[in-house]
C-alpha cells in the first residue's frame, strides 16, 4: 500500500516555492548594488546589473536571442552571486512591508494545531501521521491494538533545519519490513532506507539516486524501484530521459540489482514503474515517454523465466492496474473512454480486444480505489466528489452520503479490512476524517479538525462563467459572509490548467489567512486540467494552450464584472505549470492585475525540454523542435521571450528554490532578468529564491510561514490594503 503523508493545512498545488530569511545586505556580482530597506524608501528600486551575453538560437530560420543563458548554469559562482544579490534586493523591499510580521504571527496561529492523518493497518500495527502543530515535518506513529501510540519515524530528526523530508513509505505485504524514501533539500532524487519494523534495524544498504520512483515489494525478498543514471555535470539541471526499473534483493548490494526494464533504445522511456499485485502473482510495468499515455506490460511471477506479455504497445491511453482476483485483472483506462472506465480481462490474453466493461464510462470523470473487499467509484461532478460503493461484480451497493459539497478522498485499504477511512474538505471546511463500516455503510466522524478557523463565518459557492470561445468554465469563490460587492476586495485568483490535474476544493490554513484579511479566494477549473476528462485536458495542450490563458483571463473579467474586485485589487497566483499560467497571463493582459505571483514556473518554453525530465512534458506543451508551427505558437506566449519594453507590468514576486530539479530555477532567473531590464513603471519586479529548497514537496512549516508572510504581505502592500 502506497502511503501519502498527511497534509499540514496547505494545498499541495499552492506549495510551489519555499522561503528563507536572507540578509538585507549581501554582496552583489560585478556591477550590482547592495541595498537596504531604508534606501528603498528614499530612491527608485535598483536591481542588480544582470550581464547580457550575445547568445542566439536558430529555429526554422528564425534567430532568437537568449542573453541570460549563463543563468542556466546553477553550478557557477557567478550565478550564485546573482542569486545573493537578487535576494538582497527582495528582502530589503520586503523589510519595508509593515504587515509582514503581523501576517507571520497569524500564520503561526492558524498552522499551530494538531494534525492527524487517517490510520492504516500494516502487519500487527496501526500507523498514523501526526504533526503536533508547528513541527516542520509530520511524524509517523504506530500502536498495537488499543495500546499507547509511539513514534515510529520522525523526519524532524533527519536534518537540523527540517529540509530533509519523508517523501514516501511502503511496507512489505506482511508489514514486517518497510522501505522509506527521503528527499534532501527538496530534490526529486531520493534515498531508500529499508528496516525491520520490530528491531528498527537496517536490513539492506541504503539505495541512492532513485527518482520518480514507486516501491513495490515482492514478498519479503526485495522490491522494485525506478531511477535514471546519474547525469554528468549538474544533477539539478542535467537532462534525464531514460528511466529504468530495477529489482533490489535485500541480500545484495545496489550495484548488483537486476535491471528489469529499460536501458536499451528499444525500451527508452522517461517514466517507468513496476507494481506487484497483492497476491504476489503478477508484475505490471508501465512505460511512458510523456506525462500522459503509457504502455503496459505483464509478467507472471509464478514463472520467473517467462517473457513480458504486452497489454498495450502504444501510449494513446492512460491505463493502470486496479486489482486482480486470481488471473482476472481489473484495469482503469481512458482508452475509448475519455472519462475513464474499469475493464476486466484474463491475464492469459490481456490485450484490449479481450476487455470487458466492468464499470462503464459515464458523463463524469472516474477515480477508483479498493478496500474491504469492495470497489469505490469516485466521480467528479463539476469538480465535486460523488462516491459509490460497488461489490466484486461491479454491482452498486450504495452511494456514500457525504457531509456536504466538497472533496472526499481515501476509501482504500486491504481486502480484509472491515473499516476504511476517508476525509472530507472544501475551501472553507478543514478536513474531517470519517470511518466507514464497509458492510453496513455507516459513516462516523473519526477525527474532527482542530484548525483555529471559524468556517461558519465564510461562504463558498460555485459559479460558471464564459471563456473567450464560449466555453463554460466552473469556478469556486470563497469569502467572508456579507461581503460587499463594491470592487474593493483584495482577491487571489489561483489556477493551474494542465497535465490532467484536477483542482478540487480543499481547505488550507494558508488560504484561511488570506480569507481572514477580507480576501476573496477564487479557483477556476481551467481547460488543461482533468475535471471533465481527457477532452478537457487536451483542449488546453500544445496548439490549444492559449485556451488555458483565455479561461484564466475570463475568470478575472468575471470577478471584476460581478464587482468582487477590480484591477487595483486583483492578484494572480499559480505554481509550476500554474507559474507558466501566471507568467503568460500577466504579459498578455498587464492592465487586468495589480499583483502577479508566479511560483516555480515553466517560463522558457523554447528550452524547458532540455533540463532534467522536462522533455516528458511535451504532451502538454509540444517543443520548439517539433515543427515550425509549434515553434511559432510557443513564441506567442513563452514568458521569457514575450516581456516587452516599456510596459508597466503588475507588481511581481517570482518565487523559486535553488534546488528545484523539476522546473529548474533558471526559468525564474531569466524571467526576472527580462522583467527588470524592460519593465517601465513604479511596480516592483522581484524574485525570491529559497536556498536549499526544491519544487515544493516536503517544505518545512517554518519556511512555509516565512514564505506566505512575504507573499501575502507583498500582495496587500501593493494593493494598498492594511492588514487587519
RODRENPA-21267 format. One record per residue (C-alpha): residue in three letters; x negated, y, z. Coordinates in steps of 0.05 Angstrom, whole numbers, plus 5000, padded with zeros to 4 digits. Layout:
BEGIN
ALAXYZ;...
# end
This chain:
BEGIN
UNK500050005000;UNK497150674980;UNK497951195034;UNK498751935025;UNK496252395080;UNK501552795116;UNK502953505094;UNK500954065140;UNK506754505120;UNK503354735057;UNK505854564988;UNK500654154951;UNK501354574889;UNK500155214929;UNK493554944954;UNK489855174893;UNK484055514927;UNK480455594993;UNK477456145035;UNK471356355073;UNK469256945115;UNK463957255073;UNK459657825099;UNK461758505075;UNK454558665056;UNK450758185013;UNK445258254962;UNK447458344890;UNK443958094827;UNK439558574789;UNK443559194771;UNK449159034821;UNK451459424882;UNK452859224953;UNK458859594980;UNK462459665046;UNK469759765063;UNK468560485084;UNK465360635017;UNK471360324981;UNK475960825014;UNK471761414990;UNK469961214920;UNK472560834860;UNK471860084865;UNK464959884840;UNK463759184813;UNK457158824806;UNK453758914739;UNK455058254703;UNK449958124648;UNK452458024577;UNK448857554530;UNK449257524455;UNK452656844451;UNK457656654397;UNK461056024373;UNK463955884305;UNK470855574299;UNK473255434229;UNK469356024203;UNK471456504260;UNK466056774305;UNK467956814378;UNK463557184428;UNK462256874496;UNK457857384532;UNK458657074601;UNK456756364581;UNK451056394632;UNK456156384689;UNK457755664669;UNK451055444700;UNK453155304771;UNK446055084789;UNK442655734771;UNK440256224824;UNK442956804782;UNK450056514784;UNK449556414859;UNK447357134868;UNK453157364825;UNK457856964870;UNK455057304932;UNK455657994900;UNK462857884878;UNK464757614947;UNK461558224979;UNK465858694938;UNK472158284951;UNK471058215025;UNK469558955031;UNK476059114997;UNK480058615039;UNK476958905102;UNK480759555090;UNK487459185086;UNK490559375154;UNK495258785157;UNK490358225146;UNK489158065219;UNK496558105235;UNK498157625179;UNK492657155202;UNK495557125272;UNK502556995246;UNK499956445201;UNK496556125261;UNK503156125299;UNK507055835240;UNK501955285228;UNK500855125302;UNK505854575314;UNK505253825319;UNK506053505251;UNK507252755248;UNK507852325187;UNK512451725175;UNK509851085208;UNK507650495166;UNK506149775183;UNK499449445166;UNK497948765196;UNK499248765272;UNK499349525278;UNK503750115264;UNK499950715238;UNK501751445231;UNK498252105216;UNK498752685265;UNK495953385269;UNK496553705338;UNK497354385308;UNK491154745282;UNK486654145272;UNK483154215206;UNK484953515184;UNK490553035204;UNK488552455249;UNK490551735236;UNK493351385298;UNK495550665310;UNK499550285362;UNK501249565377;UNK508749445383;UNK511349975433;UNK504550075466;UNK500650725471;UNK498051035407;UNK490551105399;UNK486251475349;UNK484151015291;UNK480651515245;UNK479252245260;UNK477052615197;UNK475453225240;UNK469152855262;UNK466852745191;UNK463553435187;UNK462554025234;UNK466454525191;UNK472254065172;UNK470554075098;UNK469653315093;UNK476653025087;UNK480052345085;UNK482152305012;UNK485851645013;UNK486250985051;UNK488050275030;UNK489049675076;UNK487948955054;UNK494448595045;UNK494048255114;UNK492048915146;UNK485548645176;UNK480849065133;UNK481249775107;UNK477650195056;UNK478050955062;UNK475351475014;UNK472252125037;UNK471352774999;UNK465653245016;UNK466653985004;UNK473053874965;UNK469553484910;UNK473152964867;UNK467252504877;UNK468552014934;UNK465051544981;UNK468550895000;UNK467650615071;UNK470349925089;UNK471349695161;UNK474449145203;UNK480649445237;UNK479349065302;UNK471849175311;UNK471649835273;UNK465049585245;UNK462949645173;UNK463849015131;UNK460749285068;UNK455649805046;UNK458550495033;UNK460250574959;UNK458551234925;UNK460451604863;UNK467751394858;UNK472151884821;UNK479651894805;UNK479851204837;UNK485150774868;UNK483150204914;UNK486649534903;UNK484948944947;UNK484348214923;UNK485647814985;UNK480147975035;UNK474247834990;UNK473848524958;UNK477349064918;UNK477849404851;UNK475750134842;UNK474150624786;UNK468551104771;UNK464451454718;UNK456951414710;UNK453951984750;UNK452652534698;UNK445852834684;UNK444953554708;UNK450553854750;UNK455353344779;UNK460353914789;UNK460954114716;UNK457753594670;UNK462553214625;UNK465152544650;UNK469352174599;UNK468251424604;UNK471951134664;UNK470350424686;UNK473849914730;UNK469549504777;UNK470648944827;UNK466749004892;UNK465648374933;UNK464548545006;UNK458548085008;UNK454948444951;UNK451449104941;UNK454749624897;UNK449349534845;UNK451748814838;UNK459148994827;UNK462648674768;UNK464649124710;UNK471848914695;UNK474049404642;UNK470749984604;UNK463650134588;UNK463949994513;UNK466150434455;UNK471949964444;UNK474250074515;UNK472550814522;UNK477851154565;UNK477751754610;UNK482351464663;UNK482350724683;UNK485550394743;UNK486949694768;UNK492649444811;UNK493448754843;UNK500548514856;UNK502648404928;UNK502247644919;UNK495047694891;UNK497247354827;UNK496347884774;UNK491648464759;UNK494749034718;UNK489749504684;UNK491950194660;UNK487450564610;UNK488551264584;UNK484951784543;UNK489252354570;UNK493652534629;UNK499752284590;UNK500451594558;UNK496950954576;UNK495150264550;UNK496849684596;UNK493449004605;UNK494948394648;UNK490347864678;UNK492647234713;UNK488247194775;UNK490146464786;UNK485846344725;UNK479546754736;UNK476646604667;UNK482946794630;UNK482847344578;UNK486348004587;UNK493348004558;UNK495348644522;UNK502148914543;UNK501449584507;UNK495749734459;UNK497350474449;UNK498351104491;UNK505151304464;UNK508451204532;UNK507251214607;UNK508250504634;UNK506450224703;UNK507949614745;UNK513449694797;UNK513648994826;UNK513548254810;UNK517547654831;UNK513347054812;UNK511947114737;UNK517447634727;UNK514548334722;UNK518448984733;UNK515449564694;UNK517250304698;UNK516650624629;UNK518751214586;UNK517850804522;UNK524250924483;UNK526851254547;UNK524451974558;UNK527751994627;UNK524651314646;UNK527650624656;UNK525649984691;UNK524849354648;UNK523748624666;UNK519348144627;UNK515947474638;UNK508347524646;UNK507446984594;UNK510047444539;UNK509848154569;UNK510048564504;UNK515549084492;UNK519448654443;UNK521048194502;UNK523048734551;UNK530048734581;UNK533149344614;UNK533449254689;UNK535149974707;UNK537350314643;UNK535551034626;UNK540551574648;UNK541152314635;UNK536752454696;UNK529352314707;UNK527951684747;UNK522851554801;UNK522950874834;UNK520050514894;UNK520849854931;UNK521349655004;UNK525149175049;UNK526748724990;UNK530549284955;UNK529349784899;UNK530450524909;UNK532050934847;UNK531051674859;UNK533752144806;UNK532552884796;UNK538953274784;UNK536353964764;UNK530153824808;UNK534553604867;UNK534052894895;UNK539452364888;UNK537651664914;UNK540850994900;UNK539250324934;UNK539349714888;UNK538648974902;UNK533648504869;UNK538248414809;UNK538749164798;UNK545949204824;UNK547949824862;UNK548249714938;UNK549550424959;UNK547851154948;UNK543651435004;UNK547152015038;UNK542152585044;UNK542853145095;UNK543253695043;UNK540753954977;UNK533253854971;UNK527753344962;UNK527752644992;UNK521452214988;UNK519051565017;UNK523550945012;UNK517550485006;UNK514549925046;UNK513149185047;UNK518248675024;UNK519648405094;UNK520849085128;UNK527749175158;UNK526649925169;UNK524050425119;UNK522651165127;UNK523951775084;UNK523152515091;UNK527853085071;UNK526053805059;UNK527454425018;UNK524455125014;UNK527555365079;UNK528154705117;UNK521954395150;UNK521153655134;UNK525153165177;UNK523452425177;UNK529251935176;UNK529351185189;UNK533550745143;UNK536250065161;UNK535949725092;UNK541549235108;UNK546749705138;UNK544550325100;UNK544850725165;UNK540151315168;UNK537951645233;UNK533452225250;UNK526751925268;UNK522752555277;UNK525053275271;UNK520153805252;UNK517354255307;UNK515954825259;UNK516855505291;UNK521455775237;UNK528755965241;UNK531655635179;UNK538655875194;UNK536456595182;UNK534856435109;UNK538456205047;UNK536055824986;UNK540055774922;UNK539155514851;UNK540655944791;UNK539955844716;UNK537156374670;UNK536056414595;UNK529056394565;UNK526856754502;UNK529256204455;UNK535856094490;UNK533655514534;UNK536955474603;UNK531855424659;UNK533355284732;UNK530255694788;UNK530855654864;UNK530756314901;UNK529656344976;UNK530056955022;UNK532957225087;UNK540557235093;UNK543557915080;UNK538158125030;UNK539658784997;UNK539258734922;UNK536259424912;UNK529959234873;UNK525259374930;UNK524058674957;UNK516958404953;UNK517657784911;UNK512957194898;UNK514456834833;UNK510856164834;UNK510155704774;UNK506455114744;UNK509454874678;UNK505154294655;UNK502753574659;UNK509653294670;UNK509353544743;UNK516053704775;UNK516754254826;UNK521954014875;UNK523854424936;UNK519354324997;UNK518154725060;UNK511455075071;UNK509355445133;UNK505255895088;UNK511356065047;UNK515156175112;UNK510156725129;UNK511957065064;UNK519456995076;UNK518657295146;UNK515957925114;UNK522558025078;UNK519557695017;UNK523357334963;UNK520356664940;UNK522456434871;UNK520555784837;UNK522855654765;UNK522454954735;UNK518855144671;UNK518054734609;UNK511754314610;UNK514054014676;UNK517553354686;UNK524253584714;UNK528053374652;UNK523652814627;UNK518652744570;UNK522353204523;UNK521953774574;UNK514553624584;UNK512953604510;UNK516654264499;UNK511054604538;UNK504954284506;UNK500054424450;UNK503254864397;UNK509254984443;UNK505355224503;UNK507955934494;UNK514755664516;UNK511955594587;UNK509656324589;UNK516256554559;UNK520156164612;UNK515956494667;UNK516857194637;UNK524357074631;UNK524556874705;UNK521257534723;UNK526057924679;UNK531957554712;UNK529557744782;UNK528858464761;UNK535558484724;UNK539058204785;UNK535658724830;UNK532058224873;UNK525758614857;UNK522459084807;UNK515659114773;UNK512859504832;UNK514458934880;UNK513458304838;UNK507457834845;UNK506057204805;UNK502156614831;UNK500055924807;UNK494255444814;UNK490355014765;UNK494954964703;UNK499055474741;UNK492855924743;UNK492955904667;UNK500356084670;UNK498856704713;UNK492756904671;UNK496456864605;UNK502757194631;UNK499357784664;UNK495657934599;UNK501857874556;UNK506358294600;UNK501958704647;UNK507459224658;UNK512058704688;UNK508058544750;UNK504758914807;UNK500258344830;UNK497257724796;UNK494457144836;UNK491256614790;UNK488256044831;UNK483155544806;UNK485755674736;UNK484255364669;UNK482556024636;UNK477755894579;UNK481955484531;UNK476455434479;UNK471655064525;UNK475654734581;UNK474654044549;UNK467054094554;UNK467054044630;UNK467953444676;UNK474253054656;UNK477453664622;UNK477953314555;UNK483352884587;UNK487953494588;UNK488353524512;UNK495353214511;UNK497953854542;UNK493254364511;UNK490154084448;UNK482954304436;UNK479754844394;UNK476354304353;UNK482753944334;UNK484554374275;UNK484455094253;UNK491855144271;UNK490454914342;UNK484555384349;UNK488555974323;UNK494155804372;UNK489555744432;UNK486456414414;UNK493256744420;UNK493656614495;UNK486956374524;UNK485956864582;UNK478456944577;UNK478957134503;UNK485157584509;UNK483158114560;UNK483858774523;UNK480059424531;UNK483560004564;UNK489559634594;UNK492059754665;UNK492959034688;UNK496558844753;UNK492458844817;UNK488958164811;UNK485857704862;UNK482857094829;UNK481356514876;UNK476855914865;UNK471955454900;UNK464655394884;UNK465054624888;UNK471254554844;UNK469353974798;UNK476153904767;UNK477354614740;UNK470254874743;UNK469555564774;UNK466455834710;UNK473555934684;UNK474956414740;UNK468056734738;UNK468556914664;UNK475757164671;UNK473757614729;UNK467857884690;UNK472258044629;UNK477558394672;UNK472358804710;UNK469059024645;UNK475359204606;UNK480859394655;UNK482860124659;UNK486760404718;UNK486760414793;UNK488559684806;UNK483159234835;UNK480458644794;UNK477458194848;UNK475157474854;UNK474957094920;UNK470156494915;UNK470455994972;UNK463855654986;UNK463554905000;UNK470654824973;UNK473754474913;UNK480354464877;UNK484554494940;UNK485853794967;UNK483353695038;UNK482554435052;UNK481754545127;UNK487454915162;UNK482455435187;UNK480655605115;UNK487955595093;UNK489656125146;UNK483956565123;UNK485756475051;UNK493156655055;UNK492057235103;UNK487757515047;UNK492557334991;UNK498857605025;UNK495058195054;UNK492458384985;UNK499358294954;UNK503258705005;UNK497859245008;UNK498159354933;UNK505759374935;UNK505359894990;UNK509359445037;UNK507959485111;UNK507158825147;UNK512558705199;
# end
